[in-house]
Amino acid sequence: MSIKLAIVGRPNVGKSTLFNRLAGKRIAIVDDTPGVTRDRREAKGRLGDLDLDLIDTAGFEDTTDASLEARMRAQTEAAIAAAEVVLLVVDARAGITPVDESFAKLLRRADKPVILAANKTEGRAGDVGLNEAYALGLGEPIPLSAEHGEGMGELYAAIVAAAPTQDDEAAARGERPINIAIVGRPNAGKSTLVNALIGQDRLLVGPEAGITRDAIAVDWEWRGKRYRLVDTAGMRRKAKVQAKLEKLSVSETLHAIRFADVCVLVMDAGEAFEKQDLTIADLVVREGRALVFCLAKWDQVEDTRAHFEEMKLVARESLPQARGAPLVTVAALSGVGLDRLMKSVEEAHGDWTARVKTKDLNDWLYSSIARHPPPAVRGKRIKPRYLTQIKARPPTFVLIASRADEMPESYKRYLVNGLRDAFDLHAAPVRLIVKAGKNPFADGD
């Protein structure tokens, strides 16, 4: 089922560039001159496994007279009314303008799910505008570069979350499987694991490293739930990736990670948590995917108990950013540990999609502050005031606090670890954004 997505925003923020990227071809005219697009333009598009009915709109002008600009605004309002999800695009390099604020007011009145995207964030030139975008009151802005294709994984997750009714109905009917990317270094046992899970020799395996070149998707059902297993090419250190074909294979793997729900990092149990494993794990966490560590070829380990404890310690010390990610042992050829692996995948997916009630969050916040208040900075204490979850996939929270920009990183880690423990969110990345207390709804809109 397609999701009707309207791309809206003021002139020259990159709406048509994003429209063309999602459509997969150049349909809308793109130019630096503001106001090139005047009518609504529609096309079919695709992002990951999502089918989209795209609507490109004219740049929004805050006018209601009989001018051409006012008629263009009416076309944009009609597109909003027709859409199931609205994507508001702002220019991160230019920052937030009064027209952006007017548009945000309009969208807050509309009874539509709204996604906020900050375009042109490549490099660091858009950091200020990205932070300013929080003040629009439309949730967490997604950093994008429509021209370079950056941020598409985050956009995918936001669209899925913004159309929850469709997604829940699709899941109930078994139409949308849970996407699992099987990742790791070459010859770690990824294809052997996929074959063992599905119970057939679907993928070519062997002792030679680098047999898998494409990202191969296999649909599969386990205990009444549908999954899509994506076997990927092994990822070596960037300095060793020379051949053009291998570069394309790694690009396919990165694409699979960005559009996965859960990533299973497969490691040879005898060589686990080497530098490249840590790099891949860090990439998965930065992309906001749930992570499960899988120690393969476990039947080749001699002292299993001691080695498992050692691996847990290495994971905890080497990857604090992946604290709580499940660690599972498997011997794929003999079928040992496969059920444990899938149970961990289920738990990780549950944490990744979790939502916590605002009341429960703030009850926890006040008790946490009472136990361990924020430190004073230059003699003045930081006062956390309010905590809310702005999205799942992964769980993302916003804390409103006085002097937010001065809150130490150590105290943020204390709060994140407390959130994990209090609400059992151990198997997915947890993001905490600390913002000053400006209220975008103070004008009554």
N, C-alpha and C positions, 0 to 999 in steps of 0.2 A: 504494500500500500504506500502511495506517495504522500509526502508531507508538503503542503503548499507553503512556501517560504517567500516572504516579501522582504527585499533588501532596500532599506530606506536610510535617509540621512541628508544632510545639507549638500550643496554642490561641491564636486571635486574632492570628495573624501576617498574615492576608489571603489564606489559601488559597482560600476560596470566592469572594472577589472576583476572583482570578486565574482560577479555574475558569469563572466566568460570562463573563469577558472572552474567554477562548479559545473558549468554546462559542458566543459571539456573542449570547447572550441570558441573562436572569436565570433561572437554574434553581435554584441553591443559595440558601438564606436567608442574608443577610448582616446581622450586627449586631455592635455593640461588645462584647456579652456573650460571654465565653469559653465554648466548649463547645457552640455552637449546632448544629454538625454532629456527628452521632453515628454514623451508618451510612455505609458507602461509597456514593457516588453516581457514576453513570457517564453520560457523554454524548459525542456526536460533537463534535469541534471542528476548527478550522482556523487555522493560523498561516502567513501567506504562501502558499506552495504545498504546505505539509505538511498531510496529513490526520492528525488525532489522535483516538485513543480515550482520553478523559480519565477519570481516577478521582479524585474528591475524597474526602478522608479526614477522620476525626475528629482533633482535636488530640491529639498524642501526650502521654501521661502516663507517667512512669517508675514504673510499679507493676505487680506481677504477682499480686495477690491475686484474690479472687472479686468484686471491686467492679465497678460499671458502668464506671469508668475503665479497669480492666484488660481488660474485654471490648471496650471501644473500641480499646484498644491492639492486641488480637488482630486486629480488623478492619483496622487500619492495616498490621500485619505481613502479613496476607493480600494486601492491595493491593500491597505491595512485591514479594511473591513473584510476583504475576500480571503485573507491569509489565515492559516492555522498557527503559524509562528512568524513573528516579526524580528528581523535582524537589523538593529540600528547600528550604523557604521559611523564612527567619528575618526577624525584625523589626529593621531597621537602626536604628530610633529607640530601641528598648529595649536594643539591644546583645545580645551573646551570653550566654545563661543556662546553668546546669548542665543543664537539660533539652535545650537545643540540642546540648550536648556529648555527652549520652547518645545522642541521636538520631544524631549523626555516627559514634559508635562502632558503633552498630547497622548503619548503612549501609556503613561500611568493611568489615564482616564479610560483608555481602551481596554476592553475585556479580552486581552490576547496575551499569550506568553511572549515575553520579549527577551531577546539575547542582545547584549551590548558588546560590540567588537571595536577595539581600538586598532585601526589600520596604520600601516607604515611604521611598524615598530622595529624593523630590522636595524641592527646596530644598537646604539643607546640613545639615539636622538629623540625617540618617542617616550622615554621613561617618565618625563614630567607629565605629559598629556595622559599617559596610561594611569598614573596616580590620580590626576584630576578627574578622570572619568567616574571614579567611585561616587563623587558628589552628585551624579545624576540620579541616584536612587534606583538604579535598575539592576543592582547586583554586581557581581564581579565582572569587570571587563575582560574580554578575551584578547590577548595580544596577537595580532595578525600581520602578515605581509602578503596581501593578495597578489602582488607582482611576483614574489619569490616563492609562494606556496607555503610559507611558514605558518604554523598554528592551526593547520587543518585538523589535526587530531583533537585539539581542544574544542574546535568548532563542532566537530562530529559529536563529541560527548555532550556539548551544550544543547544541540538540537535534539538528541535522544532524550535528555532530561526535560527539555521544554515541551515535549509532546508526550507527557507521561501516560495519558489515557490510551493513545495509540500503542505506545510501547508495551503497556501492561496487557492490553487486549491481544497484541501480537504474541506476547510471551505465553498468555493463557492458551492461545490456540496452537502454540508450538511453532509459530511462523518465524520468530527471531531467535536463533540459537545464541548461546553464550560463546563469544569468540575467545579462543585460547591460543596465544602465540607460543610455540615451542622454540626457545632461543638458546644460544650458547655458542661456544667455540667449535671449530671443526672437529669432527670425529668424537664428540662427547656422547653420542648415543641418542640424538634427537629423533631420527627417522625410525630407529629400532623401537623407541618408546611409543611413537605413534602407531606403528604396526601392532605392537603388543596391546595397546588400548583398544583398537578397533578389531583385533582378532584376525587379521589377514595381512599378507605381504603386499600392502598397497604401495609402499614406497621402496625405492631401490636403496639397499644398504650394503655395506662392505667395509673392510679395514682401511680403504683409501680415504684420506681426508678430502673434503670438498665435493662429495658426490652430488649432494643437493645444491642446485643453483637457483631455482625459482622458489618463491613462497607457494607451497602446495597446500590448498585448503581441502579438508576432508570432513564432510558432515557425518555426525555420529550421535547416537543416543545412549545415555547412561542413566539407569534408574528412572526412566520416564521423562528425562529432561534432554532437550536437544542442545548439542554443542557443535561448534565448528573448530576443528583442530587445524592450525596453520603451521606446518613444518617449514622451517626457514633455513637459509644457508648459514653456515658457520661464520661467525664474525671474528676476524683476526685483528691484531693491532693495525691502526691506520697506516703506519709506516710500511707494513708488509703487504698492503693491498695495492698491487701495481697493475695487474692486467685489467683491461677494460671490462671484460666479462665478470670478473670478481667484484669490481666496483658496482656494476649493475645489480649483482646478487645481494650485496650488502645494502644497497638502496631499497631493494624489495623487502629485506628484513626490517629495516627502519620503518618502512611503510606499515608492515604487519604489526609492529609494536605500537605505533601511533593509533591504530584502529582496533587494538585488542581490548578486551575487558580484563583479562588476566594473562600475565606472562609467566610461563614456567621456564625458569633458567636451569637448563640441564648441564650438569658438570660431571666429569669422570671422577668418581669418588676418590681415586688415588691422586688426583691433581686438582682438587677443588679450591675455589677462592683464590686463584691466581689473579694477577693484575688485570687481565682482560675480562675475567668473570666479574670483578668489581666494577669495571668500566661499564659493562652491559647492565649490571644491576642498577648502577647510578642512573643510566639513561632511562631505564624503565620507570624508576621513581620520579625522575624529572618530568617524564611524559605523563605522570599521573595515573599509571596503570597499577593494578594490584599485582603483587609479586609472590611467587612460590619458588623456593629453592628445591631442586631435585638432585640428589646424589645418585647418579646412575652407576651401573656395574658393581652394585653393592656386594654381590656374591664373590667378588674378587678381593674383598677386604678381609684381613685375618682377624684382628681384634676389633670386632664391630662396635662393642660398647665404648671402649676408650676412644676409638676414632670418631664416633658420633659426638661424644662430649667435646672433643677437640674442635670439630667442625662448628658446633654451636658457639663455642667461645670465639673462634675466628670470625664467624659471621657477625657476632655482637660487637666485637672490637673494630672490625674493618669496615662495617657498613652500618653505622648508627642511623643513617638516613633510612635504612630499611628495617629498623627495629620492629620486631614482631612478625616479620615475614616467615611463614611456616617453612620448616626444613624437613624434607621427606626423603627416605631412602627407597630405591627400587632396584630390582634385578629384572629388567624387561624380558630377557630371553626365557626366564623361568616363571614370569608372571607374578613375582613377589612384590608387594607394595603398591600395586596399581590402584586398589580401592582406597588405600590411605592417601595416595596422591589426589584422587578425584574428590575425596572428602575435604582435603585442604583447599583445592580449587573452589569448591562450593563455599567454604567458609570465607575465603579471600574475596570472592565475588559478593557475598553478603555484606562484608565490611565495606567494600568499595561502593556499594549502592545504599548504605545505611543513611537514615535520616533521624535526627534527634530533636525532640520537642524543645521549643525555645524556653519554656518554663523549667524543664529539667536542666538545660544548659546553664541557666542563670542561678538556679539553686546550687548547682555544682560550683559555679564561678565564685559565688559569695563565700561558700565554705572553704574553697581553695585559697581565696584572698585572706580569710581569717587565719588559716593555718600558716600561710607564708605570704605576707604582704609584699608588693613590689618594692624594690629598693628606692631610696631617695636619690635623686640626681641633682647635684649642685644645691643640696639642701631642701629641695622640693619633691614631694612624693607624687608618683604617678598614680592616678585613680582609675582603675578599670570600672566601667559603668554598665556595660550591656554586652551580651554575647548572643549571636544568632548564627544559624547555619544558612548559607546562601545557596549551596548546591551539594549534590552528591556526585559520585563518579569522577574524582574521589571526594570524600567528605571535606568540605571547605567551610571555614568559620570566619566570621568577622567580629572582632572585639573593638568596641567603641571605648576609648580611654582618653583622659586628659594627657597632654604631652606625649602623644602616641609615638612620635618619631624618636623619642629618647628612651623607650622601653628597651632594656638590655636583651640581647639574644638569649642569654642564659635563662631569663625569666620566661621568654616565649617558649623555650624548650621545656621548661617546667610545666607550662600550661598544656602544651601539646602532649607530653607524656601523661599528664593527668587526664586529658580527654581520652586518650587511648585506654587507660586503665578503667576509668569510670564507666565508659560506654562500650567497652569491649571492641575497640576498633584497632586491633593489633595487626591485621593482615593487609592493610591498605595504607597508602600515603595519607597523612592528615595535614591539611594546610590551614594555617592561622594567619589572618591578615589583621593587623592592628591599625585602626584609623582614628583620626580625631573626630570629635563629636558633632560635626556639622550635620544638620538634619535637612535633607532635600525635600521633605514633605511639610516643612514649616509654613509654607505659603498656603496650605490647605488643599493642594491638588492631590 
